[in-house]
Amino acid sequence: MARGERRRRAVPAEGVRTAERAARGGPGRRDGRGGAPRSTAGGVAVAIVVLSLALGLFGRWVLAWHRARRAVTLHSAPPALPANSSSPAVAPGLFWGTYRPHVYFGMKTRSPKPLLTGLMWVQQGTTPGTPKLRHTCEQGDGVGPYGWEFHDGLSFGRQHIQDGALWLTTEFVKRPGGQHGGDWSWRVTVEPQASNTSALPLVSLFFYVVTDGKEVLLPEVEAKGQLKFISGHTSELGDFRFTLMPPTSPGDTTPKYGSYNVFWTSNPGLPLLTEMVVPKQEEIKPCQDWQAVY
């Protein structure tokens, strides 16, 4: 090779390179793999995922529809209970009862628009801050043990409730008669938990009566401002009256502090009965759907 002459590598022409690529698998092939098959596989994977999601959603909808249809479809067998089986005319002994779950003590009628009664209590001055009002059974509220000692499911019952240093006993008894399940009476006794303790903290008991706003509920207050009766009228019960007996101490003696006072108000709903006595921080907006006497 002469001096000054440079060596050059032969470069194949464009047509030759195209032919070689075609022989190896086409113009889109690099490193032995083609671009077109990769795109096709990706599209198939996306289609499979979309189809799976669609089938899953459709299956859930079909299952929910089937459950809803099964829940509202009446069985072909005759009803287990006759019509109006809970009315006082058919079952007068079961018309009134302790049908108040989630509260420590209460009674109501077994009807679509019941007349409700219940009990709340609070110890005042035992702990700093707002007193703890007892009404609904809550885990962690420090109340217990509690439960029915006797209850025949029909005409009488007695329950014990321990609340710190207090021992509460709630009792009820029913007397048959009349057209609305007869009459019934309550008795609530509050005693110190320790037998050697005679002094009790100041305890306030709240007995309440609740109806919807379309019924009549009227407290009857004596001249000294103490509540004596609660009268009312409902379309189902007709006229009724609750009589509040004077509070007594052991041995039927007159307590040092004992009186009945009234708090009459509209109530926004049954879940907010407790907040009507001890309001929370949020504002309570009353309405005329319910009315209550405490």
SULMONOR-V122021 format. One record per pair of residues at least 12 apart in sequence whose ideal C-beta (glycine too) atoms are under 10 Angstrom apart, sorted by sequence separation. I is the first residue (numbers start at 1). J is the second residue. D is the distance in Angstrom with one decimal. If there is no record, write none. Layout:
i = (I | I)
j = (J | J)
d = (D | D)
This chain:
i = (96 | 97 | 105 | 106 | 107 | 121 | 122 | 147 | 148 | 158 | 159 | 172 | 173 | 218 | 219 | 229 | 230 | 231 | 246 | 247 | 265 | 272 | 95 | 96 | 97 | 103 | 105 | 106 | 120 | 121 | 122 | 146 | 147 | 157 | 158 | 159 | 172 | 173 | 190 | 217 | 218 | 219 | 229 | 230 | 246 | 247 | 263 | 272 | 95 | 96 | 100 | 104 | 105 | 106 | 120 | 121 | 146 | 147 | 157 | 158 | 171 | 172 | 173 | 217 | 218 | 228 | 229 | 230 | 246 | 263 | 272 | 276 | 95 | 99 | 103 | 104 | 105 | 119 | 120 | 145 | 146 | 156 | 157 | 158 | 171 | 172 | 190 | 216 | 217 | 218 | 227 | 228 | 229 | 245 | 277 | 94 | 95 | 100 | 103 | 104 | 105 | 119 | 120 | 145 | 146 | 156 | 157 | 170 | 171 | 172 | 216 | 217 | 228 | 244 | 268 | 276 | 99 | 100 | 103 | 104 | 118 | 144 | 145 | 146 | 155 | 156 | 157 | 170 | 171 | 188 | 215 | 216 | 217 | 227 | 228 | 267 | 268 | 273 | 277 | 96 | 100 | 118 | 143 | 144 | 155 | 156 | 169 | 170 | 171 | 215 | 216 | 226 | 228 | 244 | 268 | 269 | 272 | 276 | 91 | 95 | 96 | 100 | 143 | 144 | 155 | 169 | 170 | 188 | 215 | 267 | 268 | 270 | 273 | 142 | 143 | 149 | 154 | 155 | 168 | 169 | 207 | 214 | 215 | 226 | 266 | 267 | 268 | 269 | 270 | 88 | 96 | 142 | 143 | 150 | 151 | 155 | 168 | 169 | 186 | 209 | 211 | 214 | 215 | 220 | 265 | 266 | 267 | 268 | 269 | 273 | 87 | 88 | 141 | 142 | 146 | 148 | 149 | 154 | 167 | 168 | 169 | 208 | 211 | 212 | 215 | 220 | 266 | 267 | 268 | 270 | 86 | 87 | 88 | 143 | 167 | 168 | 207 | 209 | 211 | 216 | 217 | 218 | 219 | 220 | 266 | 267 | 86 | 87 | 137 | 146 | 166 | 167 | 216 | 220 | 266 | 267 | 85 | 86 | 143 | 166 | 167 | 219 | 265 | 266 | 267 | 86 | 165 | 166 | 167 | 211 | 265 | 266 | 134 | 155 | 161 | 163 | 165 | 166 | 167 | 264 | 265 | 156 | 165 | 167 | 264 | 265 | 105 | 106 | 134 | 155 | 156 | 158 | 159 | 160 | 161 | 164 | 165 | 263 | 264 | 265 | 104 | 105 | 163 | 263 | 264 | 103 | 104 | 132 | 158 | 162 | 209 | 262 | 263 | 103 | 104 | 132 | 134 | 165 | 226 | 227 | 228 | 230 | 262 | 102 | 103 | 104 | 209 | 226 | 227 | 261 | 102 | 103 | 134 | 165 | 166 | 225 | 226 | 227 | 228 | 230 | 101 | 102 | 165 | 166 | 168 | 207 | 224 | 225 | 226 | 227 | 100 | 101 | 102 | 165 | 225 | 226 | 227 | 127 | 164 | 166 | 168 | 207 | 225 | 227 | 126 | 222 | 104 | 126 | 221 | 121 | 123 | 126 | 163 | 221 | 105 | 122 | 123 | 219 | 221 | 104 | 119 | 121 | 123 | 205 | 219 | 220 | 123 | 219 | 221 | 219 | 121 | 219 | 218 | 121 | 217 | 119 | 200 | 98 | 107 | 119 | 242 | 105 | 198 | 98 | 207 | 213 | 97 | 105 | 180 | 203 | 213 | 98 | 104 | 200 | 202 | 205 | 206 | 208 | 209 | 212 | 97 | 105 | 180 | 181 | 186 | 211 | 97 | 104 | 180 | 183 | 190 | 204 | 206 | 210 | 96 | 97 | 179 | 180 | 185 | 186 | 187 | 94 | 96 | 98 | 104 | 178 | 179 | 186 | 188 | 189 | 191 | 208 | 232 | 93 | 94 | 97 | 178 | 180 | 185 | 210 | 93 | 98 | 189 | 232 | 93 | 231 | 105 | 210 | 230 | 104 | 106 | 105 | 107 | 115 | 208 | 104 | 105 | 227 | 105 | 107 | 117 | 119 | 121 | 123 | 206 | 227 | 206 | 208 | 111 | 117 | 119 | 121 | 208 | 131 | 206 | 109 | 110 | 131 | 133 | 135 | 206 | 98 | 109 | 134 | 131 | 133 | 135 | 204 | 217 | 218 | 98 | 127 | 213 | 214 | 217 | 219 | 97 | 126 | 213 | 214 | 215 | 216 | 217 | 218 | 219 | 96 | 125 | 126 | 212 | 213 | 214 | 215 | 217 | 97 | 107 | 123 | 124 | 125 | 126 | 212 | 213 | 214 | 96 | 123 | 124 | 212 | 213 | 95 | 107 | 122 | 123 | 124 | 211 | 212 | 106 | 122 | 123 | 124 | 210 | 211 | 93 | 105 | 122 | 123 | 210 | 211 | 92 | 121 | 122 | 209 | 210 | 211 | 93 | 105 | 121 | 122 | 209 | 210 | 92 | 95 | 96 | 97 | 120 | 121 | 122 | 208 | 209 | 210 | 92 | 95 | 96 | 120 | 121 | 208 | 209 | 92 | 95 | 96 | 119 | 120 | 121 | 207 | 208 | 92 | 94 | 95 | 96 | 97 | 119 | 120 | 207 | 92 | 93 | 96 | 118 | 119 | 120 | 206 | 92 | 93 | 118 | 119 | 88 | 89 | 91 | 92 | 117 | 118 | 88 | 89 | 117 | 118 | 88 | 116 | 117 | 118 | 87 | 88 | 116 | 117 | 87 | 88 | 115 | 116 | 115 | 116 | 114 | 115 | 116 | 114 | 115 | 113 | 114 | 113 | 115 | 106 | 113 | 105 | 106 | 108 | 113 | 115 | 106 | 117 | 115 | 115 | 114 | 113 | 115 | 113 | 114 | 115 | 111 | 113 | 114 | 112 | 109 | 111 | 115 | 117 | 111 | 109 | 115 | 109 | 136 | 136 | 135 | 136 | 135 | 134 | 135 | 95 | 133 | 95 | 133 | 135 | 135 | 133 | 133 | 132 | 131 | 88 | 130 | 87 | 88 | 130 | 130 | 118 | 120 | 116 | 120 | 118 | 122 | 118 | 122 | 116 | 120 | 120 | 103 | 102 | 103 | 103 | 116 | 118 | 120 | 116 | 117 | 118)
j = (108 | 109 | 117 | 118 | 119 | 133 | 134 | 159 | 160 | 170 | 171 | 184 | 185 | 230 | 231 | 241 | 242 | 243 | 258 | 259 | 277 | 284 | 108 | 109 | 110 | 116 | 118 | 119 | 133 | 134 | 135 | 159 | 160 | 170 | 171 | 172 | 185 | 186 | 203 | 230 | 231 | 232 | 242 | 243 | 259 | 260 | 276 | 285 | 109 | 110 | 114 | 118 | 119 | 120 | 134 | 135 | 160 | 161 | 171 | 172 | 185 | 186 | 187 | 231 | 232 | 242 | 243 | 244 | 260 | 277 | 286 | 290 | 110 | 114 | 118 | 119 | 120 | 134 | 135 | 160 | 161 | 171 | 172 | 173 | 186 | 187 | 205 | 231 | 232 | 233 | 242 | 243 | 244 | 260 | 292 | 110 | 111 | 116 | 119 | 120 | 121 | 135 | 136 | 161 | 162 | 172 | 173 | 186 | 187 | 188 | 232 | 233 | 244 | 260 | 284 | 292 | 116 | 117 | 120 | 121 | 135 | 161 | 162 | 163 | 172 | 173 | 174 | 187 | 188 | 205 | 232 | 233 | 234 | 244 | 245 | 284 | 285 | 290 | 294 | 114 | 118 | 136 | 161 | 162 | 173 | 174 | 187 | 188 | 189 | 233 | 234 | 244 | 246 | 262 | 286 | 287 | 290 | 294 | 110 | 114 | 115 | 119 | 162 | 163 | 174 | 188 | 189 | 207 | 234 | 286 | 287 | 289 | 292 | 162 | 163 | 169 | 174 | 175 | 188 | 189 | 227 | 234 | 235 | 246 | 286 | 287 | 288 | 289 | 290 | 109 | 117 | 163 | 164 | 171 | 172 | 176 | 189 | 190 | 207 | 230 | 232 | 235 | 236 | 241 | 286 | 287 | 288 | 289 | 290 | 294 | 109 | 110 | 163 | 164 | 168 | 170 | 171 | 176 | 189 | 190 | 191 | 230 | 233 | 234 | 237 | 242 | 288 | 289 | 290 | 292 | 109 | 110 | 111 | 166 | 190 | 191 | 230 | 232 | 234 | 239 | 240 | 241 | 242 | 243 | 289 | 290 | 110 | 111 | 161 | 170 | 190 | 191 | 240 | 244 | 290 | 291 | 110 | 111 | 168 | 191 | 192 | 244 | 290 | 291 | 292 | 112 | 191 | 192 | 193 | 237 | 291 | 292 | 161 | 182 | 188 | 190 | 192 | 193 | 194 | 291 | 292 | 184 | 193 | 195 | 292 | 293 | 134 | 135 | 163 | 184 | 185 | 187 | 188 | 189 | 190 | 193 | 194 | 292 | 293 | 294 | 134 | 135 | 193 | 293 | 294 | 134 | 135 | 163 | 189 | 193 | 240 | 293 | 294 | 135 | 136 | 164 | 166 | 197 | 258 | 259 | 260 | 262 | 294 | 135 | 136 | 137 | 242 | 259 | 260 | 294 | 136 | 137 | 168 | 199 | 200 | 259 | 260 | 261 | 262 | 264 | 136 | 137 | 200 | 201 | 203 | 242 | 259 | 260 | 261 | 262 | 136 | 137 | 138 | 201 | 261 | 262 | 263 | 164 | 201 | 203 | 205 | 244 | 262 | 264 | 164 | 260 | 143 | 165 | 260 | 161 | 163 | 166 | 203 | 261 | 146 | 163 | 164 | 260 | 262 | 146 | 161 | 163 | 165 | 247 | 261 | 262 | 166 | 262 | 264 | 263 | 166 | 264 | 264 | 168 | 264 | 168 | 249 | 148 | 157 | 170 | 293 | 157 | 250 | 151 | 260 | 266 | 151 | 159 | 234 | 257 | 267 | 153 | 159 | 255 | 257 | 260 | 261 | 263 | 264 | 267 | 153 | 161 | 236 | 237 | 242 | 267 | 154 | 161 | 237 | 240 | 247 | 261 | 263 | 267 | 154 | 155 | 237 | 238 | 243 | 244 | 245 | 153 | 155 | 157 | 163 | 237 | 238 | 245 | 247 | 248 | 250 | 267 | 291 | 153 | 154 | 157 | 238 | 240 | 245 | 270 | 154 | 159 | 250 | 293 | 155 | 293 | 168 | 273 | 293 | 168 | 170 | 170 | 172 | 180 | 273 | 170 | 171 | 293 | 172 | 174 | 184 | 186 | 188 | 190 | 273 | 294 | 274 | 276 | 180 | 186 | 188 | 190 | 277 | 201 | 276 | 180 | 181 | 202 | 204 | 206 | 277 | 170 | 181 | 206 | 204 | 206 | 208 | 277 | 290 | 291 | 172 | 201 | 287 | 288 | 291 | 293 | 172 | 201 | 288 | 289 | 290 | 291 | 292 | 293 | 294 | 172 | 201 | 202 | 288 | 289 | 290 | 291 | 293 | 174 | 184 | 200 | 201 | 202 | 203 | 289 | 290 | 291 | 174 | 201 | 202 | 290 | 291 | 174 | 186 | 201 | 202 | 203 | 290 | 291 | 186 | 202 | 203 | 204 | 290 | 291 | 174 | 186 | 203 | 204 | 291 | 292 | 174 | 203 | 204 | 291 | 292 | 293 | 176 | 188 | 204 | 205 | 292 | 293 | 176 | 179 | 180 | 181 | 204 | 205 | 206 | 292 | 293 | 294 | 177 | 180 | 181 | 205 | 206 | 293 | 294 | 178 | 181 | 182 | 205 | 206 | 207 | 293 | 294 | 179 | 181 | 182 | 183 | 184 | 206 | 207 | 294 | 180 | 181 | 184 | 206 | 207 | 208 | 294 | 181 | 182 | 207 | 208 | 178 | 179 | 181 | 182 | 207 | 208 | 179 | 180 | 208 | 209 | 180 | 208 | 209 | 210 | 180 | 181 | 209 | 210 | 181 | 182 | 209 | 210 | 210 | 211 | 210 | 211 | 212 | 211 | 212 | 211 | 212 | 212 | 215 | 207 | 214 | 207 | 208 | 210 | 215 | 217 | 210 | 230 | 232 | 234 | 234 | 234 | 236 | 235 | 236 | 237 | 234 | 236 | 237 | 236 | 234 | 236 | 240 | 242 | 237 | 236 | 242 | 237 | 271 | 273 | 273 | 274 | 274 | 274 | 275 | 236 | 274 | 237 | 275 | 277 | 278 | 277 | 278 | 278 | 278 | 236 | 278 | 236 | 237 | 279 | 280 | 270 | 273 | 270 | 274 | 273 | 277 | 274 | 278 | 273 | 277 | 278 | 270 | 271 | 273 | 274 | 290 | 292 | 294 | 292 | 293 | 294)
d = (7.7 | 8.5 | 9.2 | 3.5 | 9.6 | 7.6 | 6.7 | 6.6 | 8.4 | 7.3 | 7.6 | 5.9 | 5.6 | 7.4 | 8.0 | 5.6 | 4.2 | 9.9 | 7.3 | 7.7 | 9.8 | 6.5 | 9.9 | 6.0 | 6.6 | 9.6 | 6.8 | 6.4 | 5.8 | 5.2 | 9.3 | 6.9 | 7.1 | 8.2 | 4.7 | 9.0 | 6.8 | 8.7 | 5.4 | 7.1 | 5.1 | 9.5 | 6.5 | 8.4 | 9.1 | 7.8 | 8.1 | 9.7 | 5.9 | 7.7 | 9.6 | 8.5 | 4.4 | 9.7 | 6.3 | 8.3 | 6.5 | 8.4 | 7.0 | 8.2 | 8.5 | 5.3 | 8.5 | 8.0 | 6.3 | 9.8 | 5.8 | 7.5 | 8.3 | 7.6 | 9.2 | 9.9 | 5.6 | 7.9 | 5.6 | 6.6 | 9.3 | 8.7 | 4.3 | 7.9 | 4.0 | 7.7 | 5.7 | 9.4 | 7.1 | 7.7 | 7.4 | 8.1 | 4.4 | 8.7 | 9.7 | 7.6 | 7.1 | 9.5 | 9.7 | 6.1 | 7.6 | 7.2 | 7.8 | 8.5 | 9.5 | 7.8 | 9.2 | 8.3 | 6.5 | 6.7 | 8.2 | 7.3 | 4.7 | 9.8 | 5.2 | 8.4 | 6.3 | 5.3 | 6.6 | 6.8 | 9.3 | 8.4 | 8.7 | 8.5 | 7.2 | 7.9 | 5.9 | 8.4 | 8.9 | 4.6 | 9.6 | 7.6 | 7.8 | 6.1 | 6.6 | 4.2 | 8.9 | 6.1 | 9.8 | 9.2 | 6.3 | 8.8 | 6.7 | 9.7 | 6.3 | 9.6 | 6.6 | 6.2 | 6.7 | 7.0 | 7.9 | 5.4 | 7.8 | 6.6 | 7.6 | 8.8 | 9.4 | 9.9 | 5.7 | 8.0 | 9.2 | 7.8 | 8.0 | 9.9 | 9.1 | 9.6 | 7.1 | 8.3 | 4.6 | 7.3 | 8.0 | 8.0 | 4.5 | 6.8 | 5.1 | 9.9 | 6.7 | 9.6 | 5.0 | 8.6 | 7.5 | 8.2 | 6.7 | 4.3 | 9.4 | 8.7 | 7.2 | 9.1 | 4.6 | 8.0 | 9.5 | 6.9 | 7.1 | 8.2 | 9.6 | 7.4 | 8.2 | 8.9 | 9.2 | 7.7 | 7.0 | 8.1 | 7.6 | 5.5 | 6.6 | 8.0 | 9.0 | 8.4 | 6.7 | 6.3 | 9.5 | 7.2 | 6.4 | 9.0 | 10.0 | 8.7 | 9.0 | 6.7 | 8.3 | 9.1 | 9.5 | 9.7 | 8.4 | 5.5 | 7.5 | 9.5 | 9.3 | 8.8 | 8.8 | 9.6 | 5.5 | 7.8 | 7.2 | 9.5 | 9.0 | 8.4 | 8.5 | 9.6 | 7.5 | 7.9 | 8.9 | 7.3 | 6.3 | 8.9 | 9.8 | 9.8 | 9.5 | 9.7 | 7.8 | 4.2 | 4.5 | 7.5 | 9.9 | 9.4 | 6.0 | 4.8 | 9.8 | 9.8 | 6.7 | 6.5 | 9.5 | 6.8 | 9.4 | 7.4 | 6.9 | 9.9 | 9.6 | 5.3 | 4.6 | 9.1 | 9.9 | 7.0 | 5.0 | 9.6 | 7.3 | 7.7 | 8.2 | 8.8 | 9.8 | 9.2 | 6.1 | 6.3 | 9.2 | 7.6 | 6.1 | 9.4 | 4.9 | 9.9 | 7.6 | 8.3 | 9.9 | 9.1 | 6.2 | 8.7 | 10.0 | 9.2 | 10.0 | 9.8 | 9.7 | 7.3 | 7.0 | 8.1 | 5.1 | 8.0 | 6.4 | 9.4 | 8.6 | 7.3 | 7.7 | 9.6 | 7.0 | 8.9 | 10.0 | 6.5 | 9.5 | 6.4 | 4.1 | 6.2 | 7.6 | 9.3 | 9.5 | 7.4 | 9.9 | 8.7 | 7.2 | 8.4 | 7.1 | 9.4 | 5.5 | 6.1 | 6.4 | 5.4 | 4.1 | 8.5 | 5.4 | 6.8 | 8.8 | 9.9 | 7.5 | 8.5 | 4.9 | 6.3 | 9.6 | 9.4 | 9.8 | 5.7 | 8.2 | 7.8 | 9.0 | 8.3 | 8.5 | 9.3 | 6.9 | 4.3 | 9.9 | 8.5 | 8.9 | 7.3 | 7.2 | 8.4 | 9.4 | 9.2 | 9.0 | 6.9 | 9.0 | 7.3 | 8.4 | 9.5 | 7.1 | 8.9 | 7.5 | 7.7 | 9.0 | 9.0 | 7.3 | 9.3 | 9.4 | 8.9 | 9.5 | 9.7 | 7.0 | 9.7 | 6.0 | 6.7 | 9.8 | 7.6 | 8.1 | 8.5 | 10.0 | 9.1 | 6.6 | 4.7 | 9.5 | 9.1 | 8.2 | 5.6 | 8.6 | 7.0 | 8.0 | 8.9 | 9.9 | 8.5 | 10.0 | 6.8 | 8.8 | 9.6 | 9.7 | 7.5 | 8.6 | 7.1 | 9.8 | 6.6 | 9.7 | 9.8 | 9.1 | 8.9 | 8.0 | 9.8 | 7.2 | 9.6 | 10.0 | 8.6 | 10.0 | 9.8 | 7.7 | 7.9 | 7.7 | 9.3 | 9.4 | 9.8 | 7.7 | 6.0 | 5.4 | 9.7 | 9.8 | 9.3 | 8.2 | 6.7 | 9.9 | 9.4 | 9.3 | 7.5 | 9.1 | 9.8 | 8.8 | 8.5 | 9.6 | 6.5 | 9.2 | 9.9 | 8.3 | 9.5 | 9.5 | 9.7 | 8.1 | 9.3 | 9.5 | 9.7 | 7.0 | 9.2 | 9.8 | 8.1 | 8.8 | 7.1 | 5.5 | 8.8 | 9.0 | 8.7 | 7.0 | 10.0 | 8.6 | 7.0 | 5.4 | 8.3 | 9.6 | 4.5 | 6.8 | 9.9 | 6.9 | 7.6 | 9.6 | 8.2 | 8.4 | 9.3 | 9.4 | 8.0 | 8.1 | 9.6 | 9.6 | 9.2 | 9.7 | 8.9 | 9.8 | 8.1 | 6.4 | 7.6 | 8.6 | 9.9 | 10.0 | 7.9 | 8.6 | 9.5 | 9.0 | 8.0 | 6.2 | 9.4 | 7.6 | 9.5 | 8.3 | 8.0 | 9.2 | 9.4 | 9.7 | 9.9 | 7.1 | 10.0 | 8.0 | 9.3 | 5.3 | 5.1 | 9.2 | 5.1 | 4.5 | 8.9 | 9.6 | 9.1 | 7.8 | 8.3 | 9.4 | 9.2 | 5.9 | 8.8 | 9.4 | 5.0 | 9.9 | 7.9 | 5.8 | 8.4 | 6.9 | 9.0 | 6.7 | 5.9 | 9.6 | 6.3 | 6.0 | 9.7 | 6.2 | 5.0 | 4.5 | 5.7 | 5.9 | 9.5 | 7.9 | 9.9 | 7.3 | 7.4 | 7.1 | 7.8 | 10.0 | 9.2 | 5.7 | 6.5 | 6.0 | 6.1 | 7.8 | 8.3 | 7.3 | 8.3 | 7.3 | 8.1 | 10.0 | 6.2 | 5.2 | 9.1 | 4.6 | 9.2 | 6.4 | 7.7 | 6.6 | 8.6 | 6.9 | 8.1 | 6.7 | 9.6 | 8.0 | 8.7 | 8.5 | 5.0 | 7.7 | 5.5 | 5.0 | 9.6 | 8.7 | 6.3 | 4.6 | 7.5 | 6.7 | 6.5 | 8.4 | 8.1 | 3.3 | 7.3 | 6.8 | 3.8 | 9.7 | 8.9 | 4.6 | 7.7 | 7.6 | 8.3 | 8.8 | 9.1 | 6.9 | 8.2 | 7.3 | 7.5 | 6.8 | 5.6 | 8.4 | 6.0 | 7.0 | 5.1 | 4.8 | 7.9 | 7.7 | 7.8 | 8.4 | 7.3 | 8.4 | 6.8 | 7.2 | 5.4 | 6.2 | 9.3 | 6.8 | 8.5 | 4.7 | 8.1 | 5.4 | 7.6 | 9.6 | 5.0 | 7.2 | 7.6 | 9.8 | 9.1 | 7.2 | 4.4 | 7.6 | 7.6 | 8.9 | 5.7 | 9.8 | 8.6 | 9.4 | 8.1 | 9.2 | 5.9 | 7.7 | 9.8 | 8.3 | 9.7 | 8.7 | 8.9 | 7.8 | 8.9 | 9.6 | 9.5 | 7.6 | 5.9 | 9.1 | 7.4 | 8.0 | 7.8 | 8.5 | 6.3 | 9.2 | 6.8 | 9.8 | 8.7 | 8.7 | 5.7 | 7.5 | 7.8 | 8.9 | 7.1 | 10.0 | 7.2 | 9.1 | 8.8 | 7.0 | 6.5 | 4.7 | 9.2 | 9.9 | 9.6 | 6.1 | 9.5 | 9.4 | 8.0 | 9.3 | 5.9 | 4.7 | 8.6 | 7.5 | 8.3 | 6.6 | 8.8 | 8.8 | 9.9 | 9.9 | 9.6 | 8.1 | 7.4 | 7.1 | 7.3 | 8.2 | 10.0 | 7.7 | 8.9 | 6.3 | 9.1 | 9.9 | 9.8 | 8.9 | 9.5 | 9.2 | 9.5 | 7.9 | 8.8 | 10.0 | 9.7)
